[in-house]
Amino acid sequence: MENNKMDEIFNFCGVNSEENKQLLRFLINTEEDMSLFMDKYYTGEIVPNMRDFQQYKRSQNMMSEDEFLAKFEENKKEALEGLLQEPISENMLGYMSKHSVTEKELYARYKQSPKRSYINLVRGYQGSVKPAHDTLIQE
């Protein structure tokens, strides 16, 4: 998606934090994504709207454990981004090793808590259930 179109969405929706911009850029890849988000998910409450759209995208990109593990073997970053529908930085890839979480454990945690963010899945966060992306900034 072109940067100027994304900037228009950010301005229209009032997206100010870099974290939220990064997630929305990740979730909206095509004109169809933009139309779907604006027509069906955007209600003026950008953070919950992004969470809902992220859950929709997760449901559209479901992977079996075997598919995930095979993709993880090929390309960890792409496998994680495909499963979780959130951007994963190179630094974030090291979190699994740091917290001694295998890809199999991460997948099991995801299936148990499919609305959790990567960071919270790795850390094994089991606090109160929040919608989708736990690290989004309230604007």
N, C-alpha and C positions, 0 to 999 in steps of 0.2 A: 504494500500500500504506500502511496506517495506520502512524503513527509508533510507537504502542505495540506493534504486532506486530513491527515491525522491531527495536525495543529488545529484545523477547523473544528474537529470533533472535541479536542481538549478544551478549546475555548467555549464551544457551545455547551458542553457538559460540565464545565468548571473543574476540570482535572488539573490540579496544580502540583501534586507531589511527583517526584521523579519515579518512585516505585510504582505508583498507579499508572503513570504514562507508559512505563516499561511493560507492565502487564497488558494494558489495553492495546499497545502496539503489537504485542505477541499474539493476542487473541484475534485481532482484526487483520487478516492477511489479504483479503480480497474485497472487491466491491460488494459481493454477496454477503460476506461477513458483516460489513459495515451496515448494509441495509437491514439485515436480520437483527443486529444489535439495536439499531435505532428504532426499527418498527416494532419489535417484539419484546425487547429487554429494557430499553431505556425509559425510565419513568420520572427522571429528575433526581433520583437517589443514586448517584454514580457508583458508590462503593457496593451496595447490595446488588445493583444492576450488573456490575462486572463479575461479582461472585456467581450470580445466576447464569450469566453467559459462559463463564468458565466451567460451571457444572454441565451445562448443555454441551460444550465442546468436549469435555471429558467423556460424556456418554456417547458422543459420536466417534470417539477414538478409542473405544474399549479394546484392551488387549488381554489375551489369556496370559497366564503366568509363563507358559512356554514361549509365547511370542515376545513378551517383555524380556525374558532372560536371554533369548537369542539376539534381540536388538541391543540389549545392554552389552552383550559380548562384542558386538560390532562397533557400537558407538554409545557410550554411557550417556552423554549429554542429550543426544537425540532421543534415546529411549526414555529418559526421565521426562523430557519436555513433552514427548508424545503421550505418555501416560498421564502426567499431571497437568498438562496444559498451562504451564507457567514457565517463564524463562529461567534457565539454570546457568549461572555463571561458572566459569572455570574454577574459581575459588570455592564455589558451593559443592563442586564434585568431591572435594576432599572431606566434606563433612561426614560422609558415610564411614570412611576409614577412621576419622577422628573419634566418632561415636561407636565404632565397632559394629556397624550395621551392614549386613550383606544385602545384595540385591534381592534375594529371596525374602529376607525379613522385611525389607522396605515394601515389597509388593504385598506381603501378607498384612502389613500395617495399613497400607492404602486400601485394601479390600475391606478391612475392619472399619476404617475411618476415611471414607472416600472424599470427604470435604476438607480434609487437612492439607496444609501446605507442605511442601518438601521439607522445610526446616523442622516443622513440628512432627512430621512423620519420622525423620531421622532421630530427633531427640526423644521420640516416644511420648510426646505430650498427650496426656489423657485428661486434661482439665475439662471445664464445661464446653459443651459442643457449640462451636461457632460456625456460621456458614463459611464454606469454601476457603478463601484465601486469608489466613490468619494474620498476615503481615501487612495487609492493606492499610493505608493511611486514611483516616476519616477526614474528609475535607469540608 
